[in-house]
Amino acid sequence: MAISTFSVRMESDVKNELDKICAQLGLNTSVAINIFARTVIREKRIPFEISLATGKTAGANAFQALRKQAKANGVQGMSLSEINSEIDRARGKNEMLCSD
């Protein structure tokens, strides 16, 4: 496999902080960038959210994160009564486990 050189311009303080964090993780910056590139290729996307500032509050951001998690877990469309039923079932199982 041929190796290519990749040059990136960034502010010195950003590079220094990146180098420091990579070193703490046991990596060098080149390895970290290769991990990023391979993740982009494997997932066919940037592996983190990139968005314009929309003035969202921390609460709105937390709510959006919960919605993503619910979608990933397949429970996004559940009604409140369905959610409460799930909670009751889980509590019932926990109570049975604790009473043994």
N, C-alpha and C positions, 0 to 999 in steps of 0.2 A: 504494500500500500504506500503510495506516494504521500509525503508530508508537505503541507503548504504552510507558509508563514501568514499570519493574520495580524494586522496592525490596527490598533484602536486608539483614538485620541480621547482622553478624559482628563479632568482636573486632577492635579497632583494629590490633593487631599483625599479625593475619592479613591484613587488608585492605592494610596498608602493604607487607607482603612480597609479596602478590599483585600490587599495583600496580608494585612494583620489578621483579619477574620479567617481567611483561607488557611493561614499558617496554624491558627488555633484549631482548625478542623483537620489538620494533618495533610493539607493539600497545598499546592501552589496555585497561583492565579490561572495559569495555563490549563491545568487540570480542571479547575472549576468552570472555566469557559467552555472546555470540551464537554463537560457534563451537561451544561446548559444547551449546547448545540445538539448533542445527541438526544436530549429530552425533547427539544423542538422537533427534531426529525421523527422520533418515535411517536410522539403524540400529535404531530401535525398542527401544533398550536404553540403559542407562547405559554409556558407553564405557570403563569400567574396572571392575575387580572391587570389590564392596563386600561385606565379610563380617565376621562377629563373630570376635573373637580366639578361636582354638581351642587355643592353646598349642603350635602347630606350631613346629618348629625351622626354622632357616634351611635345613637339608638337606631337610626335608620340603617346604618351599616351593619349593625348586629342583626337586625331583622332580616336584611338581605342574606347574610351568612346563614341564618337559620333556615331560610327558604331554600337555599342551595342544598343544605344538608338534608332537609326533608325530601327534596326531589331525588337526591342521590340514594336515600333510604327507601324510596318508593311510597312515601306517605304524604306527599304534597297535597293530594286532593281530599284528605280525610276531613269530615265534619267534626265539630266540637264534641258531639255525642259519641262519635266513633273513637275519637282520641280518649275521651273519658272512659269508654268501655275497655280500651287497650290498657289504660292505667289500672283500672279495677282488676282486670285479668292478671296483670303483672303483680299487683299487690297480693292477690289471692295466692299466686304461685309462691311468692316470697313468704307469705304467712304459713303456707303448708310446709315449706322447707324449714322454717324456723321452729315449727311445732314438733318436728320429728325427733 
